[in-house]
């Protein structure tokens, strides 16, 4: 799969820009602040409905404009599609596929798939659990686009449940009579049902990703490792016996492959996860009412990255942390590629962050990709193996050299 044309209107620094692309390597070179990252950020937005740089859509709309439009022509095999997202901060975004059919924004997920390498990747290893949960959920959605709806449902139920708990906590602090919490059981069931699906998909992903990450780490840092991925469950921390549902990555039976029916036993796994989440919620209910917040569920879990027998966070050196972050991205690429839809590889100013050895090794590993989009402030930062189209980005203009 590759993007053949990118069109932006009032996106970031661009009032309007049209960029013709092709398979192979395309390198965008320009000084900082000239807009090169904005181009690949737009491609990434079509793939994830989010930015790797900011958490909301408002900064993506050019100053003074009411909305922004990102449009791309995408080719996969002999099939071509035109996908468009209209960003409307403060209002619902809109989406179109092939111009004529207006659809929900999440319906475009899966048309464009990307694997992004960026300086922010270091947070996957050194940052908070939220960074790793985001990594897992974005990759899950790339494999199984319908999970965008599941995640949205989970967030909605979690918000409603937290509102109820917060009200109960406030009533208790002010000495009022206890609230009627009979509806909390209903919200527990909703949270556990949707949460079980999130957990099953995360566990299936970790099971598939773990061996690929270990191999990729060895490719990036020969002689290093081994590395491992373990899933730390908040339900387990609440003294729930997760058993076969897996506190560690890969302990849950495989979920359905993308686009396929659930394999034998998958329904049973989800039921087991559901029951375990229900039990965990019951076990911490008193604390939740005291604190006014949901204490267990996928939103409280973490992916533990292990270098040898130790957690990478806090023990890995700066170079080892970079190698681990690169290994996670390379493993993501290999996983999506193996499942039949090779993603666009995006390397956003990442070479300037790496030493020469890692820079050259990463370039060798990504060069065979169907489409590789690279940004760099200095052309010399880009290893020679990434030969291909070169674009100059300056003063709001993108020119092919």
C-alpha positions in Angstrom: 0.0 0.0 0.0 1.2 3.5 -0.8 0.0 7.1 -1.0 0.1 8.5 -4.5 -1.1 12.0 -3.8 -1.5 14.1 -0.7 -3.7 17.2 -0.6 -3.9 19.6 2.4 -6.2 22.6 2.9 -5.6 24.8 6.0 -3.7 22.0 7.7 -1.0 23.3 10.1 1.1 25.8 8.2 -0.3 25.0 4.7 -3.2 27.1 3.2 -3.2 24.6 0.4 -0.6 22.1 -0.9 -0.6 19.3 -3.4 2.1 16.7 -3.3 2.5 13.8 -5.8 4.1 10.7 -4.2 5.1 7.3 -5.4 6.4 4.0 -4.1 9.9 3.8 -2.7 11.7 6.4 -0.7 10.6 10.1 -0.5 12.7 12.4 1.6 11.5 15.9 2.7 14.4 18.2 3.6 13.9 21.6 5.2 15.0 23.7 8.2 13.0 23.3 11.4 9.7 25.1 11.3 9.2 24.9 7.5 6.5 22.3 7.6 8.1 19.0 6.6 6.7 17.2 9.6 3.3 18.6 8.9 3.2 16.5 5.7 3.8 13.2 7.3 1.7 14.1 10.3 -1.2 14.5 7.9 -0.6 11.0 6.5 -0.5 9.7 10.0 -3.8 11.4 10.9 -5.5 9.5 8.1 -4.2 6.2 9.6 -4.9 6.8 13.2 -7.3 9.8 13.4 -4.8 11.5 15.7 -1.5 13.3 15.7 1.8 12.0 17.2 2.6 15.5 18.2 -0.6 16.9 19.9 -3.6 15.4 21.7 -6.3 17.5 20.1 -7.3 18.6 16.6 -7.3 22.4 17.2 -3.6 22.9 16.7 -3.9 21.1 13.3 -6.1 23.8 11.8 -4.2 26.7 10.3 -4.5 29.9 12.4 -7.5 31.9 11.2 -9.2 29.0 9.5 -12.3 27.3 10.7 -11.5 23.8 9.5 -8.8 21.7 7.8 -9.0 19.1 5.1 -6.6 16.1 4.7 -7.1 14.1 1.5 -5.0 11.3 0.1 -5.2 9.0 -2.9 -4.1 5.5 -1.9 -3.2 2.5 -4.0 -3.2 -1.1 -2.8 -2.4 -3.6 -5.4 -4.7 -2.8 -8.3 -7.3 -0.9 -6.1 -7.2 2.8 -5.6 -9.2 4.9 -3.1 -9.5 8.5 -2.2 -9.9 9.1 1.5 -10.7 12.5 3.1 -11.0 13.8 6.7 -12.4 17.3 7.5 -11.2 18.5 10.9 -13.7 20.7 12.7 -12.4 21.6 16.2 -15.3 21.9 18.6 -17.6 20.0 16.3 -17.8 16.6 14.7 -15.2 15.8 12.1 -16.4 14.5 8.7 -15.0 11.9 6.4 -15.5 10.8 2.8 -14.3 7.8 0.8 -14.1 8.2 -2.9 -15.7 11.7 -2.6 -19.3 10.6 -2.9 -19.9 8.5 0.3 -20.0 10.4 3.5 -19.0 8.1 6.4 -18.0 8.2 10.0 -14.4 9.2 10.5 -13.5 5.8 12.1 -14.8 4.1 8.9 -11.7 5.3 7.1 -9.4 3.4 9.4 -7.5 0.7 7.7 -7.4 2.4 4.3 -4.1 4.1 5.2 -1.8 2.3 7.5 1.4 3.7 8.8 4.2 2.9 11.1 5.8 6.0 12.5 9.3 6.4 13.8 9.7 9.8 15.6 11.8 11.4 18.4 8.7 11.0 20.7 9.2 7.2 20.5 11.6 7.4 23.4 8.6 7.9 25.6 7.5 4.3 24.8 10.4 3.1 26.9 10.9 6.0 29.4 7.5 7.5 29.6 4.3 6.9 31.5 2.0 3.8 31.0 -0.4 5.9 28.9 2.3 6.1 26.1 2.5 2.3 26.0 -1.3 1.9 26.1 -1.7 4.3 23.2 0.9 2.3 21.3 -0.9 -1.0 21.9 -4.3 0.4 21.0 -3.3 2.2 17.8 -1.6 -1.0 16.6 -4.6 -3.1 17.6 -6.8 -0.7 15.6 -4.5 -0.9 12.6 -4.9 -4.7 12.7 -8.6 -4.7 13.5 -10.2 -1.3 12.5 -13.5 -2.1 14.2 -11.7 -1.8 17.5 -11.9 2.0 17.1 -15.6 1.7 17.9 -14.9 -0.6 20.9 -12.3 1.8 22.3 -14.8 4.6 21.9 -17.5 2.6 23.7 -15.1 1.8 26.5 -14.2 5.5 27.0 -17.9 6.4 27.1 -18.7 3.8 29.7 -15.7 4.7 31.8 -16.7 8.4 31.7 -20.3 7.6 32.9 -19.0 5.2 35.6 -16.5 7.8 36.9 -19.2 10.4 37.0 -21.4 8.2 39.2 -18.4 7.4 41.5 -17.4 11.0 41.8 -21.0 12.0 42.8 -21.0 9.2 45.4 -17.6 10.4 46.7 -18.7 14.0 47.0 -21.9 13.0 48.8 -19.9 11.0 51.3 -17.4 13.7 52.0 -20.2 16.2 52.7 -21.8 13.9 55.2 -24.9 13.3 53.1 -26.8 10.0 53.0 -25.4 7.4 50.8 -26.4 7.6 47.2 -28.3 4.9 45.5 -25.6 2.9 43.7 -27.7 0.2 42.3 -26.9 1.4 38.8 -23.2 0.8 39.5 -23.7 -2.9 38.9 -25.0 -2.1 35.4 -22.1 0.1 34.6 -19.7 -2.7 35.9 -21.2 -5.1 33.4 -20.9 -2.6 30.6 -17.3 -1.8 31.5 -16.3 -5.4 31.9 -17.9 -6.5 28.6 -16.2 -3.9 26.5 -13.0 -4.0 28.5 -12.8 -7.8 28.0 -12.7 -7.2 24.2 -9.9 -4.6 24.6 -7.9 -6.9 26.8 -8.3 -9.9 24.5 -7.1 -7.9 21.5 -4.2 -6.4 23.4 -3.1 -9.9 24.6 -3.3 -11.3 21.1 -1.2 -8.4 19.8 1.5 -8.9 22.5 1.6 -12.6 21.8 2.3 -11.9 18.1 4.5 -8.8 18.6 6.9 -10.2 21.3 9.0 -12.5 19.1 9.2 -9.9 16.4 10.4 -7.2 18.8 13.1 -9.6 20.2 14.3 -10.2 16.6 14.1 -6.5 15.7 16.1 -5.6 18.8 18.8 -8.0 17.7 18.8 -6.5 14.2 19.1 -2.9 15.5 21.6 -3.7 18.3 23.4 -6.9 17.4 24.5 -8.8 20.5 22.0 -7.0 22.7 18.9 -8.4 24.3 16.9 -10.5 24.7 13.9 -8.3 25.1 10.3 -9.2 26.2 6.9 -7.8 26.5 4.7 -8.4 29.5 1.2 -7.1 30.2 0.6 -5.8 33.7 -3.0 -6.0 34.6 -4.7 -3.6 37.1 -7.1 -6.5 37.8 -4.2 -8.6 38.9 -3.0 -5.8 41.1 -6.4 -5.9 42.7 -5.7 -9.5 43.8 -7.7 -11.1 41.1 -6.5 -14.4 39.8 -6.2 -13.7 36.1 -5.2 -17.3 35.3 -5.2 -18.1 31.6 -6.4 -14.6 30.8 -2.8 -13.6 31.2 -1.1 -11.1 33.4 1.8 -11.4 31.0 1.7 -10.9 27.3 0.7 -13.9 25.3 -1.1 -15.7 28.1 -4.5 -15.1 26.6 -5.6 -17.4 23.7 -5.3 -15.8 20.3 -8.2 -13.6 19.3 -9.7 -13.5 15.9 -7.3 -12.6 13.1 -8.2 -9.3 11.3 -11.4 -9.7 9.4 -12.0 -13.2 10.5 -14.5 -14.9 12.8 -13.3 -15.6 16.3 -11.4 -18.9 16.5 -12.6 -21.7 18.7 -12.2 -20.8 22.4 -12.0 -17.0 21.8 -15.5 -16.5 23.1 -14.6 -18.4 26.2 -11.5 -16.3 26.7 -13.6 -13.1 26.6 -16.1 -14.5 29.0 -13.3 -15.4 31.4 -11.8 -11.9 31.1 -15.3 -10.4 31.7 -15.8 -12.4 34.9 -12.3 -11.5 36.1 -13.0 -7.8 35.5 -16.3 -8.0 37.3 -14.6 -9.6 40.3 -11.9 -7.0 40.3 -14.4 -4.2 40.2 -16.3 -5.7 43.1 -13.0 -6.1 45.1 -12.1 -2.4 44.8 -15.6 -0.9 45.0 -15.1 0.6 48.5 -11.9 2.3 47.4 -13.5 3.5 44.2 -16.3 5.1 46.1 -13.9 6.8 48.5 -11.7 8.1 45.6 -14.5 8.7 43.0 -12.7 7.0 40.2 -12.5 3.6 38.4 -9.4 1.8 39.6 -9.2 -1.3 37.4 -9.6 -1.9 33.7 -7.6 -1.5 30.5 -7.2 2.2 31.2 -5.1 1.4 34.2 -2.9 -1.3 32.7 0.7 -1.2 31.5 3.0 -2.9 29.0 6.2 -3.8 30.7 9.2 -3.7 28.4 11.9 -6.1 29.6 15.6 -6.0 28.7 16.9 -9.4 29.9 15.3 -9.9 33.3 14.9 -6.2 34.2 12.4 -3.6 33.1 13.8 -1.4 30.5 12.3 1.7 32.2 14.8 2.8 34.8 17.5 0.2 33.8 18.2 0.6 30.1 20.8 3.1 28.9 19.8 5.8 26.5 21.1 3.8 23.6 19.3 0.7 24.7 16.1 2.6 25.2 16.4 3.9 21.6 17.1 0.4 20.3 14.0 -0.9 22.2 11.8 1.9 20.8 13.0 1.2 17.2 12.5 -2.5 17.8 8.8 -1.9 18.7 8.2 0.1 15.5 10.1 -2.4 13.3 8.1 -5.3 14.9 4.9 -3.4 14.2 5.8 -3.0 10.6 6.7 -6.7 10.2 3.4 -7.7 11.9 1.2 -5.6 9.7 3.2 -6.6 6.6 2.7 -10.3 7.4 -1.0 -9.8 7.7 -1.3 -8.7 4.1 -1.3 -4.8 4.1 2.1 -3.4 4.1 2.0 0.0 5.9 3.7 3.2 4.9 6.9 3.7 6.9 7.3 7.3 8.2 10.6 8.4 9.7 10.1 11.9 11.1 13.4 13.6 12.0 14.5 10.3 13.7 18.0 10.1 12.1 19.2 13.2 13.9 18.4 11.5 17.2 20.5 8.4 16.5 24.2 7.6 16.5 25.8 6.6 13.2 25.6 2.9 13.8 21.9 2.8 14.7 21.2 5.3 11.9 22.7 3.1 9.3 21.2 -0.1 10.6 17.7 1.4 10.7 18.0 2.7 7.2 19.0 -0.7 5.9 16.0 -2.3 7.6 13.4 0.1 6.3 14.8 0.7 2.8 12.9 -2.3 1.2 9.5 -0.9 2.3 6.9 -0.3 -0.3 6.8 3.4 0.6 9.1 5.2 3.0 8.5 8.8 3.9 11.5 10.6 5.6 11.9 14.0 7.0 15.2 15.6 7.9 16.6 19.1 8.6 19.8 18.2 6.8 20.1 15.9 3.8 23.4 14.5 5.1 21.5 13.0 8.1 19.8 10.6 5.7 21.8 7.4 5.0 22.7 6.9 1.4 20.8 3.5 1.3 17.6 5.6 1.4 18.0 6.8 -2.2 14.8 8.0 -3.9 12.8 11.2 -4.5 14.0 14.3 -2.7 11.7 17.3 -1.8 12.7 20.7 -0.6 10.3 22.2 2.0 10.6 25.9 2.6 8.3 28.9 3.0 5.1 26.9 2.7 6.2 25.3 -0.6 7.2 21.7 -1.4 9.3 21.3 -4.5 10.7 18.1 -5.9 14.4 18.3 -6.5 
